Amino acid sequence: MKAKKGDITHKLKIARGQIDGILQMIDENRYCVDISNQLQATQALLRSANQEILQEHIRNCVREALQTDVENPKLEEALELLEKMAQ
């Protein structure tokens, strides 16, 4: 994950700022549709960060596990994570 760490951290910091903004919007009784739009944007950013993390996991940990002859639970772990994302 080292290669993408900066990108992922940047996305998460933006999401944190968006959440702070959403909380402020709620405190200010802003228009519900505007709040919902901001929530959707934040969710998309979090999904994107999660996708990058999982891609790095598959590229590194799962690839390494598949190259060894020893039975390794990394593949099942990755499949479970992908299943959760699909829900």
mmCIF file as gemmi writes it, N, C-alpha and C atoms, coordinates in Angstrom:
data_model
loop_
_atom_site.group_PDB
_atom_site.id
_atom_site.type_symbol
_atom_site.label_atom_id
_atom_site.label_alt_id
_atom_site.label_comp_id
_atom_site.label_asym_id
_atom_site.label_entity_id
_atom_site.label_seq_id
_atom_site.pdbx_PDB_ins_code
_atom_site.Cartn_x
_atom_site.Cartn_y
_atom_site.Cartn_z
_atom_site.occupancy
_atom_site.B_iso_or_equiv
_atom_site.pdbx_formal_charge
_atom_site.auth_seq_id
_atom_site.auth_asym_id
_atom_site.pdbx_PDB_model_num
ATOM 1 N N . MET Axp A 1 ? 0.829 -1.192 0 1 0 ? 1 A 1
ATOM 2 C CA . MET Axp A 1 ? 0 0 0 1 0 ? 1 A 1
ATOM 3 C C . MET Axp A 1 ? 0.869 1.25 0 1 0 ? 1 A 1
ATOM 4 N N . LYS Axp A 2 ? 2.142 1.077 0.158 1 0 ? 2 A 1
ATOM 5 C CA . LYS Axp A 2 ? 3.031 2.233 0.239 1 0 ? 2 A 1
ATOM 6 C C . LYS Axp A 2 ? 2.926 3.136 -0.983 1 0 ? 2 A 1
ATOM 7 N N . ALA Axp A 3 ? 2.742 2.536 -2.156 1 0 ? 3 A 1
ATOM 8 C CA . ALA Axp A 3 ? 2.709 3.323 -3.388 1 0 ? 3 A 1
ATOM 9 C C . ALA Axp A 3 ? 1.517 4.271 -3.431 1 0 ? 3 A 1
ATOM 10 N N . LYS Axp A 4 ? 0.4 3.858 -2.913 1 0 ? 4 A 1
ATOM 11 C CA . LYS Axp A 4 ? -0.829 4.652 -2.98 1 0 ? 4 A 1
ATOM 12 C C . LYS Axp A 4 ? -1.149 5.362 -1.669 1 0 ? 4 A 1
ATOM 13 N N . LYS Axp A 5 ? -0.312 5.211 -0.681 1 0 ? 5 A 1
ATOM 14 C CA . LYS Axp A 5 ? -0.602 5.745 0.652 1 0 ? 5 A 1
ATOM 15 C C . LYS Axp A 5 ? -0.934 7.237 0.622 1 0 ? 5 A 1
ATOM 16 N N . GLY Axp A 6 ? -0.164 8.02 -0.105 1 0 ? 6 A 1
ATOM 17 C CA . GLY Axp A 6 ? -0.398 9.461 -0.171 1 0 ? 6 A 1
ATOM 18 C C . GLY Axp A 6 ? -1.74 9.792 -0.792 1 0 ? 6 A 1
ATOM 19 N N . ASP Axp A 7 ? -2.093 9.091 -1.883 1 0 ? 7 A 1
ATOM 20 C CA . ASP Axp A 7 ? -3.377 9.328 -2.544 1 0 ? 7 A 1
ATOM 21 C C . ASP Axp A 7 ? -4.545 8.978 -1.631 1 0 ? 7 A 1
ATOM 22 N N . ILE Axp A 8 ? -4.431 7.84 -0.973 1 0 ? 8 A 1
ATOM 23 C CA . ILE Axp A 8 ? -5.508 7.388 -0.091 1 0 ? 8 A 1
ATOM 24 C C . ILE Axp A 8 ? -5.655 8.331 1.096 1 0 ? 8 A 1
ATOM 25 N N . THR Axp A 9 ? -4.552 8.706 1.699 1 0 ? 9 A 1
ATOM 26 C CA . THR Axp A 9 ? -4.586 9.632 2.83 1 0 ? 9 A 1
ATOM 27 C C . THR Axp A 9 ? -5.211 10.955 2.418 1 0 ? 9 A 1
ATOM 28 N N . HIS Axp A 10 ? -4.859 11.436 1.237 1 0 ? 10 A 1
ATOM 29 C CA . HIS Axp A 10 ? -5.416 12.697 0.737 1 0 ? 10 A 1
ATOM 30 C C . HIS Axp A 10 ? -6.934 12.591 0.593 1 0 ? 10 A 1
ATOM 31 N N . LYS Axp A 11 ? -7.412 11.509 0.017 1 0 ? 11 A 1
ATOM 32 C CA . LYS Axp A 11 ? -8.856 11.32 -0.144 1 0 ? 11 A 1
ATOM 33 C C . LYS Axp A 11 ? -9.563 11.274 1.208 1 0 ? 11 A 1
ATOM 34 N N . LEU Axp A 12 ? -8.974 10.587 2.165 1 0 ? 12 A 1
ATOM 35 C CA . LEU Axp A 12 ? -9.601 10.48 3.484 1 0 ? 12 A 1
ATOM 36 C C . LEU Axp A 12 ? -9.631 11.824 4.206 1 0 ? 12 A 1
ATOM 37 N N . LYS Axp A 13 ? -8.602 12.621 4.026 1 0 ? 13 A 1
ATOM 38 C CA . LYS Axp A 13 ? -8.596 13.956 4.638 1 0 ? 13 A 1
ATOM 39 C C . LYS Axp A 13 ? -9.653 14.846 3.999 1 0 ? 13 A 1
ATOM 40 N N . ILE Axp A 14 ? -9.83 14.725 2.693 1 0 ? 14 A 1
ATOM 41 C CA . ILE Axp A 14 ? -10.896 15.478 2.027 1 0 ? 14 A 1
ATOM 42 C C . ILE Axp A 14 ? -12.252 15.031 2.558 1 0 ? 14 A 1
ATOM 43 N N . ALA Axp A 15 ? -12.44 13.718 2.701 1 0 ? 15 A 1
ATOM 44 C CA . ALA Axp A 15 ? -13.707 13.194 3.22 1 0 ? 15 A 1
ATOM 45 C C . ALA Axp A 15 ? -13.968 13.707 4.631 1 0 ? 15 A 1
ATOM 46 N N . ARG Axp A 16 ? -12.924 13.761 5.443 1 0 ? 16 A 1
ATOM 47 C CA . ARG Axp A 16 ? -13.08 14.288 6.8 1 0 ? 16 A 1
ATOM 48 C C . ARG Axp A 16 ? -13.552 15.739 6.752 1 0 ? 16 A 1
ATOM 49 N N . GLY Axp A 17 ? -12.974 16.528 5.865 1 0 ? 17 A 1
ATOM 50 C CA . GLY Axp A 17 ? -13.403 17.916 5.706 1 0 ? 17 A 1
ATOM 51 C C . GLY Axp A 17 ? -14.837 18.009 5.231 1 0 ? 17 A 1
ATOM 52 N N . GLN Axp A 18 ? -15.214 17.115 4.316 1 0 ? 18 A 1
ATOM 53 C CA . GLN Axp A 18 ? -16.59 17.1 3.837 1 0 ? 18 A 1
ATOM 54 C C . GLN Axp A 18 ? -17.562 16.761 4.966 1 0 ? 18 A 1
ATOM 55 N N . ILE Axp A 19 ? -17.193 15.815 5.8 1 0 ? 19 A 1
ATOM 56 C CA . ILE Axp A 19 ? -18.06 15.44 6.922 1 0 ? 19 A 1
ATOM 57 C C . ILE Axp A 19 ? -18.209 16.608 7.89 1 0 ? 19 A 1
ATOM 58 N N . ASP Axp A 20 ? -17.121 17.3 8.156 1 0 ? 20 A 1
ATOM 59 C CA . ASP Axp A 20 ? -17.213 18.499 9.005 1 0 ? 20 A 1
ATOM 60 C C . ASP Axp A 20 ? -18.163 19.515 8.388 1 0 ? 20 A 1
ATOM 61 N N . GLY Axp A 21 ? -18.081 19.676 7.07 1 0 ? 21 A 1
ATOM 62 C CA . GLY Axp A 21 ? -18.976 20.595 6.382 1 0 ? 21 A 1
ATOM 63 C C . GLY Axp A 21 ? -20.427 20.154 6.456 1 0 ? 21 A 1
ATOM 64 N N . ILE Axp A 22 ? -20.655 18.865 6.349 1 0 ? 22 A 1
ATOM 65 C CA . ILE Axp A 22 ? -22.014 18.325 6.442 1 0 ? 22 A 1
ATOM 66 C C . ILE Axp A 22 ? -22.584 18.57 7.836 1 0 ? 22 A 1
ATOM 67 N N . LEU Axp A 23 ? -21.779 18.349 8.852 1 0 ? 23 A 1
ATOM 68 C CA . LEU Axp A 23 ? -22.236 18.607 10.223 1 0 ? 23 A 1
ATOM 69 C C . LEU Axp A 23 ? -22.612 20.072 10.405 1 0 ? 23 A 1
ATOM 70 N N . GLN Axp A 24 ? -21.819 20.945 9.823 1 0 ? 24 A 1
ATOM 71 C CA . GLN Axp A 24 ? -22.121 22.373 9.906 1 0 ? 24 A 1
ATOM 72 C C . GLN Axp A 24 ? -23.416 22.687 9.155 1 0 ? 24 A 1
ATOM 73 N N . MET Axp A 25 ? -23.604 22.063 8.005 1 0 ? 25 A 1
ATOM 74 C CA . MET Axp A 25 ? -24.834 22.267 7.24 1 0 ? 25 A 1
ATOM 75 C C . MET Axp A 25 ? -26.056 21.846 8.054 1 0 ? 25 A 1
ATOM 76 N N . ILE Axp A 26 ? -25.929 20.741 8.77 1 0 ? 26 A 1
ATOM 77 C CA . ILE Axp A 26 ? -27.039 20.264 9.606 1 0 ? 26 A 1
ATOM 78 C C . ILE Axp A 26 ? -27.303 21.25 10.73 1 0 ? 26 A 1
ATOM 79 N N . ASP Axp A 27 ? -26.236 21.726 11.377 1 0 ? 27 A 1
ATOM 80 C CA . ASP Axp A 27 ? -26.393 22.712 12.455 1 0 ? 27 A 1
ATOM 81 C C . ASP Axp A 27 ? -27.07 23.982 11.961 1 0 ? 27 A 1
ATOM 82 N N . GLU Axp A 28 ? -26.816 24.334 10.706 1 0 ? 28 A 1
ATOM 83 C CA . GLU Axp A 28 ? -27.378 25.556 10.134 1 0 ? 28 A 1
ATOM 84 C C . GLU Axp A 28 ? -28.748 25.33 9.49 1 0 ? 28 A 1
ATOM 85 N N . ASN Axp A 29 ? -29.278 24.114 9.649 1 0 ? 29 A 1
ATOM 86 C CA . ASN Axp A 29 ? -30.583 23.755 9.072 1 0 ? 29 A 1
ATOM 87 C C . ASN Axp A 29 ? -30.643 24.022 7.568 1 0 ? 29 A 1
ATOM 88 N N . ARG Axp A 30 ? -29.583 23.644 6.882 1 0 ? 30 A 1
ATOM 89 C CA . ARG Axp A 30 ? -29.531 23.844 5.431 1 0 ? 30 A 1
ATOM 90 C C . ARG Axp A 30 ? -30.5 22.9 4.728 1 0 ? 30 A 1
ATOM 91 N N . TYR Axp A 31 ? -30.738 23.176 3.48 1 0 ? 31 A 1
ATOM 92 C CA . TYR Axp A 31 ? -31.668 22.425 2.643 1 0 ? 31 A 1
ATOM 93 C C . TYR Axp A 31 ? -31.261 20.947 2.597 1 0 ? 31 A 1
ATOM 94 N N . CYS Axp A 32 ? -32.219 20.069 2.865 1 0 ? 32 A 1
ATOM 95 C CA . CYS Axp A 32 ? -31.946 18.63 2.975 1 0 ? 32 A 1
ATOM 96 C C . CYS Axp A 32 ? -31.316 18.044 1.714 1 0 ? 32 A 1
ATOM 97 N N . VAL Axp A 33 ? -31.757 18.497 0.557 1 0 ? 33 A 1
ATOM 98 C CA . VAL Axp A 33 ? -31.208 17.97 -0.693 1 0 ? 33 A 1
ATOM 99 C C . VAL Axp A 33 ? -29.728 18.335 -0.825 1 0 ? 33 A 1
ATOM 100 N N . ASP Axp A 34 ? -29.369 19.527 -0.395 1 0 ? 34 A 1
ATOM 101 C CA . ASP Axp A 34 ? -27.959 19.93 -0.425 1 0 ? 34 A 1
ATOM 102 C C . ASP Axp A 34 ? -27.124 19.051 0.506 1 0 ? 34 A 1
ATOM 103 N N . ILE Axp A 35 ? -27.665 18.76 1.67 1 0 ? 35 A 1
ATOM 104 C CA . ILE Axp A 35 ? -26.967 17.883 2.624 1 0 ? 35 A 1
ATOM 105 C C . ILE Axp A 35 ? -26.812 16.487 2.029 1 0 ? 35 A 1
ATOM 106 N N . SER Axp A 36 ? -27.882 15.989 1.436 1 0 ? 36 A 1
ATOM 107 C CA . SER Axp A 36 ? -27.842 14.666 0.823 1 0 ? 36 A 1
ATOM 108 C C . SER Axp A 36 ? -26.809 14.605 -0.302 1 0 ? 36 A 1
ATOM 109 N N . ASN Axp A 37 ? -26.74 15.648 -1.106 1 0 ? 37 A 1
ATOM 110 C CA . ASN Axp A 37 ? -25.742 15.686 -2.183 1 0 ? 37 A 1
ATOM 111 C C . ASN Axp A 37 ? -24.326 15.622 -1.626 1 0 ? 37 A 1
ATOM 112 N N . GLN Axp A 38 ? -24.082 16.325 -0.543 1 0 ? 38 A 1
ATOM 113 C CA . GLN Axp A 38 ? -22.755 16.298 0.08 1 0 ? 38 A 1
ATOM 114 C C . GLN Axp A 38 ? -22.454 14.922 0.67 1 0 ? 38 A 1
ATOM 115 N N . LEU Axp A 39 ? -23.469 14.298 1.251 1 0 ? 39 A 1
ATOM 116 C CA . LEU Axp A 39 ? -23.29 12.944 1.776 1 0 ? 39 A 1
ATOM 117 C C . LEU Axp A 39 ? -22.93 11.97 0.657 1 0 ? 39 A 1
ATOM 118 N N . GLN Axp A 40 ? -23.611 12.084 -0.469 1 0 ? 40 A 1
ATOM 119 C CA . GLN Axp A 40 ? -23.323 11.199 -1.599 1 0 ? 40 A 1
ATOM 120 C C . GLN Axp A 40 ? -21.909 11.418 -2.131 1 0 ? 40 A 1
ATOM 121 N N . ALA Axp A 41 ? -21.485 12.659 -2.186 1 0 ? 41 A 1
ATOM 122 C CA . ALA Axp A 41 ? -20.126 12.957 -2.646 1 0 ? 41 A 1
ATOM 123 C C . ALA Axp A 41 ? -19.091 12.359 -1.695 1 0 ? 41 A 1
ATOM 124 N N . THR Axp A 42 ? -19.357 12.457 -0.406 1 0 ? 42 A 1
ATOM 125 C CA . THR Axp A 42 ? -18.442 11.9 0.588 1 0 ? 42 A 1
ATOM 126 C C . THR Axp A 42 ? -18.401 10.384 0.492 1 0 ? 42 A 1
ATOM 127 N N . GLN Axp A 43 ? -19.561 9.766 0.33 1 0 ? 43 A 1
ATOM 128 C CA . GLN Axp A 43 ? -19.61 8.312 0.19 1 0 ? 43 A 1
ATOM 129 C C . GLN Axp A 43 ? -18.828 7.854 -1.033 1 0 ? 43 A 1
ATOM 130 N N . ALA Axp A 44 ? -18.95 8.581 -2.137 1 0 ? 44 A 1
ATOM 131 C CA . ALA Axp A 44 ? -18.215 8.224 -3.355 1 0 ? 44 A 1
ATOM 132 C C . ALA Axp A 44 ? -16.708 8.31 -3.122 1 0 ? 44 A 1
ATOM 133 N N . LEU Axp A 45 ? -16.285 9.324 -2.408 1 0 ? 45 A 1
ATOM 134 C CA . LEU Axp A 45 ? -14.864 9.488 -2.112 1 0 ? 45 A 1
ATOM 135 C C . LEU Axp A 45 ? -14.362 8.355 -1.217 1 0 ? 45 A 1
ATOM 136 N N . LEU Axp A 46 ? -15.146 7.976 -0.225 1 0 ? 46 A 1
ATOM 137 C CA . LEU Axp A 46 ? -14.767 6.874 0.656 1 0 ? 46 A 1
ATOM 138 C C . LEU Axp A 46 ? -14.733 5.548 -0.104 1 0 ? 46 A 1
ATOM 139 N N . ARG Axp A 47 ? -15.697 5.338 -0.997 1 0 ? 47 A 1
ATOM 140 C CA . ARG Axp A 47 ? -15.687 4.119 -1.813 1 0 ? 47 A 1
ATOM 141 C C . ARG Axp A 47 ? -14.43 4.066 -2.683 1 0 ? 47 A 1
ATOM 142 N N . SER Axp A 48 ? -14.061 5.204 -3.232 1 0 ? 48 A 1
ATOM 143 C CA . SER Axp A 48 ? -12.867 5.275 -4.07 1 0 ? 48 A 1
ATOM 144 C C . SER Axp A 48 ? -11.609 4.94 -3.268 1 0 ? 48 A 1
ATOM 145 N N . ALA Axp A 49 ? -11.504 5.482 -2.071 1 0 ? 49 A 1
ATOM 146 C CA . ALA Axp A 49 ? -10.351 5.184 -1.208 1 0 ? 49 A 1
ATOM 147 C C . ALA Axp A 49 ? -10.326 3.703 -0.847 1 0 ? 49 A 1
ATOM 148 N N . ASN Axp A 50 ? -11.489 3.149 -0.533 1 0 ? 50 A 1
ATOM 149 C CA . ASN Axp A 50 ? -11.574 1.734 -0.189 1 0 ? 50 A 1
ATOM 150 C C . ASN Axp A 50 ? -11.174 0.868 -1.377 1 0 ? 50 A 1
ATOM 151 N N . GLN Axp A 51 ? -11.605 1.239 -2.555 1 0 ? 51 A 1
ATOM 152 C CA . GLN Axp A 51 ? -11.256 0.489 -3.752 1 0 ? 51 A 1
ATOM 153 C C . GLN Axp A 51 ? -9.742 0.491 -3.967 1 0 ? 51 A 1
ATOM 154 N N . GLU Axp A 52 ? -9.106 1.619 -3.767 1 0 ? 52 A 1
ATOM 155 C CA . GLU Axp A 52 ? -7.649 1.685 -3.923 1 0 ? 52 A 1
ATOM 156 C C . GLU Axp A 52 ? -6.941 0.799 -2.904 1 0 ? 52 A 1
ATOM 157 N N . ILE Axp A 53 ? -7.443 0.801 -1.677 1 0 ? 53 A 1
ATOM 158 C CA . ILE Axp A 53 ? -6.846 -0.049 -0.64 1 0 ? 53 A 1
ATOM 159 C C . ILE Axp A 53 ? -6.971 -1.517 -1.018 1 0 ? 53 A 1
ATOM 160 N N . LEU Axp A 54 ? -8.157 -1.919 -1.476 1 0 ? 54 A 1
ATOM 161 C CA . LEU Axp A 54 ? -8.359 -3.32 -1.854 1 0 ? 54 A 1
ATOM 162 C C . LEU Axp A 54 ? -7.532 -3.704 -3.077 1 0 ? 54 A 1
ATOM 163 N N . GLN Axp A 55 ? -7.404 -2.8 -4.028 1 0 ? 55 A 1
ATOM 164 C CA . GLN Axp A 55 ? -6.573 -3.088 -5.199 1 0 ? 55 A 1
ATOM 165 C C . GLN Axp A 55 ? -5.126 -3.319 -4.789 1 0 ? 55 A 1
ATOM 166 N N . GLU Axp A 56 ? -4.632 -2.497 -3.902 1 0 ? 56 A 1
ATOM 167 C CA . GLU Axp A 56 ? -3.259 -2.677 -3.42 1 0 ? 56 A 1
ATOM 168 C C . GLU Axp A 56 ? -3.12 -3.992 -2.66 1 0 ? 56 A 1
ATOM 169 N N . HIS Axp A 57 ? -4.142 -4.353 -1.897 1 0 ? 57 A 1
ATOM 170 C CA . HIS Axp A 57 ? -4.118 -5.618 -1.157 1 0 ? 57 A 1
ATOM 171 C C . HIS Axp A 57 ? -4.022 -6.784 -2.139 1 0 ? 57 A 1
ATOM 172 N N . ILE Axp A 58 ? -4.837 -6.732 -3.188 1 0 ? 58 A 1
ATOM 173 C CA . ILE Axp A 58 ? -4.817 -7.812 -4.176 1 0 ? 58 A 1
ATOM 174 C C . ILE Axp A 58 ? -3.483 -7.83 -4.917 1 0 ? 58 A 1
ATOM 175 N N . ARG Axp A 59 ? -2.991 -6.662 -5.3 1 0 ? 59 A 1
ATOM 176 C CA . ARG Axp A 59 ? -1.722 -6.598 -6.035 1 0 ? 59 A 1
ATOM 177 C C . ARG Axp A 59 ? -0.547 -7.124 -5.215 1 0 ? 59 A 1
ATOM 178 N N . ASN Axp A 60 ? -0.593 -6.911 -3.926 1 0 ? 60 A 1
ATOM 179 C CA . ASN Axp A 60 ? 0.555 -7.273 -3.093 1 0 ? 60 A 1
ATOM 180 C C . ASN Axp A 60 ? 0.319 -8.537 -2.277 1 0 ? 60 A 1
ATOM 181 N N . CYS Axp A 61 ? -0.544 -8.466 -1.293 1 0 ? 61 A 1
ATOM 182 C CA . CYS Axp A 61 ? -0.722 -9.58 -0.354 1 0 ? 61 A 1
ATOM 183 C C . CYS Axp A 61 ? -1.274 -10.827 -1.031 1 0 ? 61 A 1
ATOM 184 N N . VAL Axp A 62 ? -2.321 -10.654 -1.836 1 0 ? 62 A 1
ATOM 185 C CA . VAL Axp A 62 ? -2.937 -11.82 -2.468 1 0 ? 62 A 1
ATOM 186 C C . VAL Axp A 62 ? -1.992 -12.419 -3.503 1 0 ? 62 A 1
ATOM 187 N N . ARG Axp A 63 ? -1.345 -11.574 -4.298 1 0 ? 63 A 1
ATOM 188 C CA . ARG Axp A 63 ? -0.387 -12.084 -5.29 1 0 ? 63 A 1
ATOM 189 C C . ARG Axp A 63 ? 0.703 -12.899 -4.601 1 0 ? 63 A 1
ATOM 190 N N . GLU Axp A 64 ? 1.22 -12.376 -3.506 1 0 ? 64 A 1
ATOM 191 C CA . GLU Axp A 64 ? 2.264 -13.088 -2.763 1 0 ? 64 A 1
ATOM 192 C C . GLU Axp A 64 ? 1.741 -14.417 -2.232 1 0 ? 64 A 1
ATOM 193 N N . ALA Axp A 65 ? 0.512 -14.412 -1.725 1 0 ? 65 A 1
ATOM 194 C CA . ALA Axp A 65 ? -0.077 -15.638 -1.188 1 0 ? 65 A 1
ATOM 195 C C . ALA Axp A 65 ? -0.264 -16.684 -2.282 1 0 ? 65 A 1
ATOM 196 N N . LEU Axp A 66 ? -0.641 -16.251 -3.473 1 0 ? 66 A 1
ATOM 197 C CA . LEU Axp A 66 ? -0.853 -17.191 -4.571 1 0 ? 66 A 1
ATOM 198 C C . LEU Axp A 66 ? 0.454 -17.769 -5.098 1 0 ? 66 A 1
ATOM 199 N N . GLN Axp A 67 ? 1.55 -17.091 -4.887 1 0 ? 67 A 1
ATOM 200 C CA . GLN Axp A 67 ? 2.844 -17.555 -5.385 1 0 ? 67 A 1
ATOM 201 C C . GLN Axp A 67 ? 3.495 -18.575 -4.459 1 0 ? 67 A 1
ATOM 202 N N . THR Axp A 68 ? 2.959 -18.739 -3.27 1 0 ? 68 A 1
ATOM 203 C CA . THR Axp A 68 ? 3.519 -19.716 -2.336 1 0 ? 68 A 1
ATOM 204 C C . THR Axp A 68 ? 2.741 -21.019 -2.438 1 0 ? 68 A 1
ATOM 205 N N . ASP Axp A 69 ? 3.392 -22.102 -2.089 1 0 ? 69 A 1
ATOM 206 C CA . ASP Axp A 69 ? 2.732 -23.406 -2.111 1 0 ? 69 A 1
ATOM 207 C C . ASP Axp A 69 ? 1.923 -23.65 -0.847 1 0 ? 69 A 1
ATOM 208 N N . VAL Axp A 70 ? 2.183 -22.876 0.167 1 0 ? 70 A 1
ATOM 209 C CA . VAL Axp A 70 ? 1.496 -23.045 1.442 1 0 ? 70 A 1
ATOM 210 C C . VAL Axp A 70 ? 0.082 -22.482 1.325 1 0 ? 70 A 1
ATOM 211 N N . GLU Axp A 71 ? -0.888 -23.213 1.85 1 0 ? 71 A 1
ATOM 212 C CA . GLU Axp A 71 ? -2.27 -22.721 1.83 1 0 ? 71 A 1
ATOM 213 C C . GLU Axp A 71 ? -2.344 -21.431 2.637 1 0 ? 71 A 1
ATOM 214 N N . ASN Axp A 72 ? -2.938 -20.415 2.042 1 0 ? 72 A 1
ATOM 215 C CA . ASN Axp A 72 ? -2.96 -19.094 2.66 1 0 ? 72 A 1
ATOM 216 C C . ASN Axp A 72 ? -4.368 -18.53 2.596 1 0 ? 72 A 1
ATOM 217 N N . PRO Axp A 73 ? -4.864 -17.962 3.688 1 0 ? 73 A 1
ATOM 218 C CA . PRO Axp A 73 ? -6.235 -17.436 3.713 1 0 ? 73 A 1
ATOM 219 C C . PRO Axp A 73 ? -6.398 -16.08 3.026 1 0 ? 73 A 1
ATOM 220 N N . LYS Axp A 74 ? -5.343 -15.527 2.448 1 0 ? 74 A 1
ATOM 221 C CA . LYS Axp A 74 ? -5.42 -14.188 1.853 1 0 ? 74 A 1
ATOM 222 C C . LYS Axp A 74 ? -6.426 -14.12 0.705 1 0 ? 74 A 1
ATOM 223 N N . LEU Axp A 75 ? -6.514 -15.168 -0.101 1 0 ? 75 A 1
ATOM 224 C CA . LEU Axp A 75 ? -7.449 -15.159 -1.219 1 0 ? 75 A 1
ATOM 225 C C . LEU Axp A 75 ? -8.885 -15.105 -0.711 1 0 ? 75 A 1
ATOM 226 N N . GLU Axp A 76 ? -9.211 -15.942 0.258 1 0 ? 76 A 1
ATOM 227 C CA . GLU Axp A 76 ? -10.567 -15.929 0.831 1 0 ? 76 A 1
ATOM 228 C C . GLU Axp A 76 ? -10.873 -14.583 1.469 1 0 ? 76 A 1
ATOM 229 N N . GLU Axp A 77 ? -9.9 -14.02 2.137 1 0 ? 77 A 1
ATOM 230 C CA . GLU Axp A 77 ? -10.065 -12.712 2.766 1 0 ? 77 A 1
ATOM 231 C C . GLU Axp A 77 ? -10.392 -11.651 1.71 1 0 ? 77 A 1
ATOM 232 N N . ALA Axp A 78 ? -9.68 -11.67 0.604 1 0 ? 78 A 1
ATOM 233 C CA . ALA Axp A 78 ? -9.926 -10.707 -0.474 1 0 ? 78 A 1
ATOM 234 C C . ALA Axp A 78 ? -11.304 -10.909 -1.083 1 0 ? 78 A 1
ATOM 235 N N . LEU Axp A 79 ? -11.702 -12.15 -1.268 1 0 ? 79 A 1
ATOM 236 C CA . LEU Axp A 79 ? -13.026 -12.426 -1.826 1 0 ? 79 A 1
ATOM 237 C C . LEU Axp A 79 ? -14.134 -11.951 -0.891 1 0 ? 79 A 1
ATOM 238 N N . GLU Axp A 80 ? -13.951 -12.131 0.399 1 0 ? 80 A 1
ATOM 239 C CA . GLU Axp A 80 ? -14.937 -11.648 1.372 1 0 ? 80 A 1
ATOM 240 C C . GLU Axp A 80 ? -15.05 -10.127 1.329 1 0 ? 80 A 1
ATOM 241 N N . LEU Axp A 81 ? -13.925 -9.443 1.2 1 0 ? 81 A 1
ATOM 242 C CA . LEU Axp A 81 ? -13.948 -7.982 1.106 1 0 ? 81 A 1
ATOM 243 C C . LEU Axp A 81 ? -14.672 -7.52 -0.15 1 0 ? 81 A 1
ATOM 244 N N . LEU Axp A 82 ? -14.43 -8.196 -1.26 1 0 ? 82 A 1
ATOM 245 C CA . LEU Axp A 82 ? -15.123 -7.841 -2.502 1 0 ? 82 A 1
ATOM 246 C C . LEU Axp A 82 ? -16.623 -8.079 -2.383 1 0 ? 82 A 1
ATOM 247 N N . GLU Axp A 83 ? -16.99 -9.145 -1.698 1 0 ? 83 A 1
ATOM 248 C CA . GLU Axp A 83 ? -18.414 -9.43 -1.484 1 0 ? 83 A 1
ATOM 249 C C . GLU Axp A 83 ? -19.069 -8.332 -0.652 1 0 ? 83 A 1
ATOM 250 N N . LYS Axp A 84 ? -18.392 -7.864 0.377 1 0 ? 84 A 1
ATOM 251 C CA . LYS Axp A 84 ? -18.916 -6.775 1.207 1 0 ? 84 A 1
ATOM 252 C C . LYS Axp A 84 ? -19.095 -5.502 0.393 1 0 ? 84 A 1
ATOM 253 N N . MET Axp A 85 ? -18.145 -5.24 -0.502 1 0 ? 85 A 1
ATOM 254 C CA . MET Axp A 85 ? -18.233 -4.035 -1.327 1 0 ? 85 A 1
ATOM 255 C C . MET Axp A 85 ? -19.432 -4.087 -2.268 1 0 ? 85 A 1
ATOM 256 N N . ALA Axp A 86 ? -19.799 -5.28 -2.695 1 0 ? 86 A 1
ATOM 257 C CA . ALA Axp A 86 ? -20.899 -5.431 -3.644 1 0 ? 86 A 1
ATOM 258 C C . ALA Axp A 86 ? -22.263 -5.211 -2.995 1 0 ? 86 A 1
ATOM 259 N N . GLN Axp A 87 ? -22.315 -5.219 -1.701 1 0 ? 87 A 1
ATOM 260 C CA . GLN Axp A 87 ? -23.606 -5.07 -1.005 1 0 ? 87 A 1
ATOM 261 C C . GLN Axp A 87 ? -24.051 -3.64 -0.958 1 0 ? 87 A 1
